[in-house]
Amino acid sequence: MPAERFFQYFDLPLIVYPHQQPSAVAHNHEFCEIVVIIKGKGVHECNRNYSQITVGDVLFIPPGIAHGYDKTEALELINILYLPSRLGISGLDIASSEFYGMIINNKIPAERNLAVPIVHLDADELAETRRLCRILEKEHDGCTYGHEFACQAFFMELMLVFARSYERSKSRKPASTQNRIGNVIAYLNRHYAEKISLESLAGKAGMSQRNMIRLFEIATGTTPVNYLLHLRIYQATILLRTTALNISQIAGKCGFNDSNYFTRQFHRLTCKPPSSFRKAVSQENKENTA
């Protein structure tokens, strides 16, 4: 998505807008995007990685990185779009922090999975974030004297809320633990079609099954088994949309040994059996090309 589509003028390349978010195919854009989840839940896809998202989660998507949403349930977002190189803000004492390096200088750690929220806000932090976003949006749209200065000031306040939350989360959960759970998530994303046991995942994380499951739920909001099931079903929807493979073949390619079990789980999670899902997609495509 080009920057001109969202920014009315480049003297202030910063905009905030809340909206409802339906499921959407992966896309990329020329600007940075911070997404605050204020209602509902869903699955965030980024660089072919997937993560459950819910209220209080904050996502960061750099320019040129493909991301999208799936399985959305009443999902509402606040999008903060900006071009950091044109904002000209100073990080002062947080300029050397990892968080500032990511959101302003695009220095993304190699192990960072951008599908996973960068921050999870508590109730007070979320309330403050929503308040600042409302003021920033009003200043931006009002175009009164000093609105550019005000917008940058409130944007910096938002960054401070996020940066402090980020630092607190680092102190609560050691980086080594984050990395080990991140490795489990990355392994599931790459090997979802294979037979996977909790024992093997715990081995990947270098911890007990019980501890791995507990920390996995903290990181993603769901269990490894449920994450893997949703991931497999999501991959099946892609194959149903884009290939002529039959249902049994798709089940096998997505890690299901039993096509009947696959059909039951697909129906449970999408409210349609695979054959009906494919027919609906085909009909939708015909209507779009008519």
C-alpha positions as CSV (number, residue, x, y, z in Angstrom):
1,M,0.0,0.0,0.0
2,P,1.5,3.4,-1.0
3,A,1.9,6.0,1.7
4,E,-0.1,8.6,-0.4
5,R,-3.2,6.5,0.2
6,F,-3.2,7.3,3.9
7,F,-1.3,10.5,4.4
8,Q,-3.0,13.7,3.2
9,Y,0.2,15.6,3.2
10,F,3.8,14.7,3.9
11,D,4.5,17.5,6.4
12,L,2.9,15.3,9.0
13,P,3.2,11.6,7.9
14,L,1.3,10.3,10.9
15,I,-2.4,9.2,11.2
16,V,-4.5,7.3,13.7
17,Y,-7.8,5.7,12.9
18,P,-9.9,3.1,14.7
19,H,-11.9,0.5,12.7
20,Q,-13.4,-2.9,12.6
21,Q,-11.1,-5.5,11.1
22,P,-12.6,-8.4,9.1
23,S,-10.4,-11.2,7.9
24,A,-8.0,-9.9,5.3
25,V,-5.4,-11.4,3.0
26,A,-1.7,-10.6,3.6
27,H,-0.6,-7.2,2.3
28,N,2.3,-4.9,2.8
29,H,2.8,-1.1,2.9
30,E,5.4,1.6,2.5
31,F,5.1,2.9,6.1
32,C,5.4,1.6,9.7
33,E,2.2,0.4,11.4
34,I,1.4,0.0,15.1
35,V,-1.8,-1.9,15.7
36,V,-3.6,-1.8,19.1
37,I,-6.3,-4.5,19.6
38,I,-9.2,-2.8,21.5
39,K,-11.9,-5.5,21.1
40,G,-12.5,-9.0,20.0
41,K,-9.8,-11.5,18.8
42,G,-8.4,-13.2,15.8
43,V,-5.2,-14.6,14.2
44,H,-2.4,-12.4,13.0
45,E,-0.4,-13.6,10.0
46,C,3.0,-12.1,9.3
47,N,5.8,-13.5,7.1
48,R,4.0,-16.9,7.1
49,N,4.0,-17.0,10.9
50,Y,0.7,-16.9,12.9
51,S,-0.3,-15.8,16.4
52,Q,-3.5,-15.5,18.3
53,I,-4.3,-11.8,19.1
54,T,-6.7,-10.4,21.7
55,V,-7.6,-7.2,23.6
56,G,-4.5,-5.3,24.8
57,D,-2.1,-6.7,22.2
58,V,0.1,-4.3,20.3
59,L,1.5,-5.3,16.9
60,F,4.3,-3.7,15.0
61,I,4.6,-4.1,11.2
62,P,7.6,-2.5,9.4
63,P,7.5,-1.3,5.8
64,G,7.5,-4.1,3.2
65,I,6.5,-6.9,5.6
66,A,3.4,-8.8,4.5
67,H,0.7,-9.3,7.2
68,G,-3.0,-10.0,7.5
69,Y,-5.8,-11.2,9.7
70,D,-7.9,-14.4,9.9
71,K,-10.6,-16.0,12.1
72,T,-11.6,-12.5,13.4
73,E,-14.3,-12.3,16.0
74,A,-15.6,-8.8,16.5
75,L,-12.1,-7.6,16.0
76,E,-11.6,-3.8,16.5
77,L,-8.2,-2.1,16.1
78,I,-6.6,1.3,16.4
79,N,-4.0,1.7,13.6
80,I,-1.2,4.1,14.0
81,L,0.5,4.7,10.6
82,Y,3.7,6.7,10.4
83,L,6.9,7.4,8.5
84,P,9.6,7.6,11.2
85,S,12.2,9.2,9.0
86,R,10.0,12.2,8.4
87,L,8.7,12.6,11.9
88,G,12.0,13.9,13.2
89,I,11.4,13.0,16.8
90,S,14.0,12.4,19.5
91,G,14.1,9.3,21.7
92,L,16.3,11.0,24.3
93,D,17.0,8.5,27.1
94,I,15.1,5.7,25.3
95,A,16.9,6.2,22.0
96,S,19.3,3.3,22.7
97,S,16.6,0.9,23.8
98,E,15.6,-2.2,21.7
99,F,12.0,-1.0,21.5
100,Y,12.9,2.4,20.0
101,G,15.4,0.7,17.7
102,M,12.5,-1.4,16.3
103,I,9.7,1.2,15.9
104,I,11.8,4.2,14.8
105,N,15.0,2.8,13.3
106,N,13.6,-0.5,11.9
107,K,16.2,-2.5,13.7
108,I,14.4,-5.8,14.1
109,P,16.1,-8.5,16.2
110,A,16.7,-11.6,14.0
111,E,14.7,-13.8,16.5
112,R,11.7,-11.5,16.6
113,N,8.5,-13.1,15.3
114,L,6.5,-10.1,14.0
115,A,3.3,-12.2,14.0
116,V,3.4,-12.2,17.9
117,P,2.4,-9.0,19.7
118,I,5.4,-6.8,20.6
119,V,3.6,-5.6,23.8
120,H,0.5,-6.6,25.8
121,L,-1.0,-3.7,27.6
122,D,-2.8,-4.0,31.0
123,A,-6.2,-2.3,31.5
124,D,-4.7,1.0,32.7
125,E,-2.2,1.1,29.8
126,L,-4.9,0.3,27.3
127,A,-7.2,3.0,28.6
128,E,-4.3,5.6,28.4
129,T,-3.5,4.4,24.9
130,R,-7.1,4.9,23.8
131,R,-7.2,8.3,25.4
132,L,-4.0,9.5,23.6
133,C,-5.2,8.1,20.3
134,R,-8.5,10.0,20.5
135,I,-6.6,13.2,21.2
136,L,-4.1,12.6,18.5
137,E,-6.9,11.8,16.0
138,K,-8.7,15.0,17.0
139,E,-5.6,17.1,16.6
140,H,-4.8,15.6,13.2
141,D,-8.2,16.1,11.8
142,G,-8.7,19.6,13.3
143,C,-5.7,21.1,11.7
144,T,-5.7,24.0,14.2
145,Y,-2.6,26.1,15.0
146,G,0.1,23.9,16.4
147,H,-1.5,20.6,15.4
148,E,1.7,19.2,13.9
149,F,3.6,19.9,17.1
150,A,0.7,18.4,19.2
151,C,0.4,15.2,17.1
152,Q,4.1,14.5,17.4
153,A,4.0,15.2,21.2
154,F,1.0,12.8,21.7
155,F,2.7,10.2,19.4
156,M,5.8,10.4,21.7
157,E,3.5,9.9,24.7
158,L,2.1,6.8,23.1
159,M,5.6,5.5,22.4
160,L,6.5,6.0,26.1
161,V,3.5,3.9,27.2
162,F,4.5,1.1,24.8
163,A,8.2,1.3,25.7
164,R,7.6,1.1,29.4
165,S,5.3,-1.9,29.0
166,Y,7.9,-3.5,26.7
167,E,10.7,-3.0,29.3
168,R,8.5,-4.4,32.1
169,S,7.7,-7.5,30.1
170,K,11.4,-8.1,29.5
171,S,12.0,-7.9,33.2
172,R,9.1,-10.3,34.0
173,K,10.1,-12.8,31.3
174,P,13.8,-13.4,30.6
175,A,14.8,-13.0,26.9
176,S,16.1,-16.6,26.9
177,T,12.7,-17.9,27.8
178,Q,11.1,-15.7,25.1
179,N,13.5,-17.0,22.6
180,R,12.8,-20.6,23.5
181,I,9.1,-20.2,23.2
182,G,9.6,-18.3,20.0
183,N,11.6,-21.3,18.7
184,V,8.6,-23.6,19.5
185,I,6.3,-21.3,17.6
186,A,8.7,-21.1,14.6
187,Y,9.0,-24.9,14.6
188,L,5.2,-25.3,14.5
189,N,4.9,-22.8,11.7
190,R,7.5,-24.7,9.6
191,H,6.6,-28.3,10.5
192,Y,2.8,-28.2,11.0
193,A,2.3,-31.0,8.4
194,E,4.4,-33.4,10.4
195,K,3.6,-35.5,13.4
196,I,4.4,-33.3,16.5
197,S,4.2,-34.3,20.2
198,L,4.2,-32.1,23.3
199,E,7.3,-34.0,24.4
200,S,9.2,-33.0,21.2
201,L,8.1,-29.4,21.6
202,A,9.3,-29.4,25.2
203,G,12.6,-30.7,24.0
204,K,12.8,-27.9,21.5
205,A,12.2,-25.4,24.3
206,G,14.6,-27.1,26.7
207,M,12.0,-27.3,29.5
208,S,9.4,-29.5,31.0
209,Q,6.1,-30.1,29.1
210,R,4.2,-28.4,31.9
211,N,6.4,-25.3,31.9
212,M,6.5,-25.1,28.1
213,I,2.7,-25.2,27.9
214,R,2.3,-22.5,30.6
215,L,4.8,-20.2,28.9
216,F,3.4,-20.9,25.5
217,E,-0.1,-19.8,26.7
218,I,1.4,-16.6,28.1
219,A,3.0,-15.8,24.8
220,T,0.2,-16.7,22.5
221,G,-3.0,-16.9,24.5
222,T,-3.6,-20.5,23.6
223,T,-2.2,-24.0,24.0
224,P,0.4,-25.6,21.6
225,V,-2.2,-28.2,20.6
226,N,-4.9,-25.6,19.8
227,Y,-2.3,-23.3,18.1
228,L,-1.3,-26.2,15.9
229,L,-4.9,-27.2,15.1
230,H,-5.8,-23.6,14.0
231,L,-2.6,-23.3,12.0
232,R,-3.3,-26.6,10.1
233,I,-6.9,-25.5,9.4
234,Y,-5.7,-22.1,8.2
235,Q,-3.3,-23.8,5.8
236,A,-6.1,-26.0,4.6
237,T,-8.2,-23.0,3.8
238,I,-5.3,-21.7,1.6
239,L,-5.1,-25.0,-0.3
240,L,-8.9,-25.1,-0.7
241,R,-8.7,-21.6,-2.2
242,T,-5.7,-22.1,-4.4
243,T,-5.5,-25.8,-5.5
244,A,-7.6,-28.5,-7.0
245,L,-6.4,-31.1,-4.5
246,N,-9.2,-33.3,-3.1
247,I,-10.1,-33.2,0.6
248,S,-8.0,-36.3,1.6
249,Q,-5.0,-34.8,-0.1
250,I,-5.4,-31.5,1.6
251,A,-5.9,-33.2,5.0
252,G,-2.6,-35.1,4.5
253,K,-0.7,-32.0,3.4
254,C,-1.9,-30.2,6.5
255,G,-0.9,-32.9,9.0
256,F,-4.2,-34.8,9.4
257,N,-4.0,-38.6,9.0
258,D,-7.7,-39.0,9.1
259,S,-9.7,-37.0,6.6
260,N,-13.0,-37.5,8.5
261,Y,-11.4,-36.0,11.6
262,F,-10.0,-33.2,9.4
263,T,-13.5,-32.5,8.1
264,R,-15.0,-32.4,11.6
265,Q,-12.4,-30.0,12.9
266,F,-12.6,-27.8,9.8
267,H,-16.4,-27.6,10.2
268,R,-16.1,-26.8,13.9
269,L,-13.6,-23.9,13.4
270,T,-15.0,-22.4,10.2
271,C,-18.7,-23.4,10.5
272,K,-18.5,-25.0,7.1
273,P,-17.3,-28.4,5.8
274,P,-14.3,-28.2,3.5
275,S,-16.4,-29.0,0.4
276,S,-18.9,-26.2,1.2
277,F,-16.0,-23.8,1.9
278,R,-14.5,-24.5,-1.5
279,K,-17.8,-24.0,-3.2
280,A,-18.3,-20.7,-1.5
281,V,-14.9,-19.5,-2.5
282,S,-15.5,-20.5,-6.1
283,Q,-18.8,-18.7,-6.1
284,E,-17.2,-15.6,-4.6
285,N,-14.5,-15.6,-7.3
286,K,-17.1,-15.9,-10.0
287,E,-19.0,-13.0,-8.7
288,N,-15.9,-10.9,-8.4
289,T,-14.9,-11.5,-12.0
290,A,-18.4,-11.1,-13.4
